[in-house]
Amino acid sequence: MTWNEIVIEVERDYAEALSDAFMDAGAVSVSVEDADEGTAAEKPIFGEPGMVVEAAAWERSRLVALIPAEVAPKTVMAEVAAACGLEALPDYIVREVAEQDWVRLTQSQFEPIHIGQNIWVVPSWHDAPDPNGLILELDPGLAFGTGSHPTTRLCMEWLEAHAPAGKTVLDYGCGSGILALVASKLGAFEVTGVDIDPQAILAARENAARNHCQVAFHLPDEFAAQAEGRTFDVVVANILSSPLKLLAPMLASRVAPGGSLILSGILERQADEVAEAYAHWIGMKVWKAQDGWVALYGHLPDGS
């Protein structure tokens, strides 16, 4: 069976209404993407404790509606325009999507990833290229991090270079748990992961079980209640620059005297402003850059 995708770009205020109209017109799914993704105008959406998320979509959103091939795209668009009170059909393109063995296709697109000196992220259907390496079995599922993005790689490389053996580690914004799992496999004494997304917490716990790692994963409120006033030898946060700035007081307060703070999810041009947000508590500097992204590192002296 073949399918068609109808692709349109709309202003933020129309995204939700048009998505609903597509579903009412027979679409089997509608995805909303950033129309400016990959450009200088890209604006990530995020949410963190204490932050008010002002928009549920990007300023310009790309809607991709999947419809059966036997349904005429023009008919669907006419229904959508009528439902939303549009006088004319918006510009759109149609792309054919052929039926495939989606599981096999997905698996073919993911190969083992080599990171740093000795770390391998390996999908479950692959053999480990180096059985003597530090192996993380991690299947690409929910988009919470598989080690392919430069920011994740930078944090993993830092952890490998500064082995946290015998130390306590906090991974804030843990996603899939990949950084927490690396810390655990590098010999950390105790590892905690925190994320705002309940689905990420479920995925992280599954990944920990698959990799035989003892890691505690919590939602932010659970973490705040269970670890009030607690500090960690290593705190790592791979999020985005804006929430990193917002979270500066909390993250800095979680670093134990003599401990380390590692931040990523930061573009090179954002490094100074993020470092400035932490300057009151801990001095941050660029540890390494990769493909336009940086990891910042800071050390809290003993007795601070």
Buried (B, 14 or more C-beta within 10 A) or exposed (E): EEBBBBBBBBEBEBBEBBBBBBBEBEBEEBEBBBBBEEEEEEEEEBEBBEEEEEEEBBBBBBBBBBBEBEBEBEEBBBBBBEBBEBEEEBEBEBEEBEEEEEEEEBBEEBEBBBBBEEBBBBBEEEEBEEEEBBBBBBBBEBEBBBBEBBBBBBBBBBBBEBEBEEBBBBBBBBBBBBBBBBBBBBEBEBBBBBBBBEEBBEBBBBBBEBBEBEBBBBBBEEBEEEBEEEBBBBBBBBBBBBBBBBBBEBBBEBBBEEBBBBBBBBBEEBBEEBBEBBEEBBBBEBBBBBEEBBBBBBBBEEEE
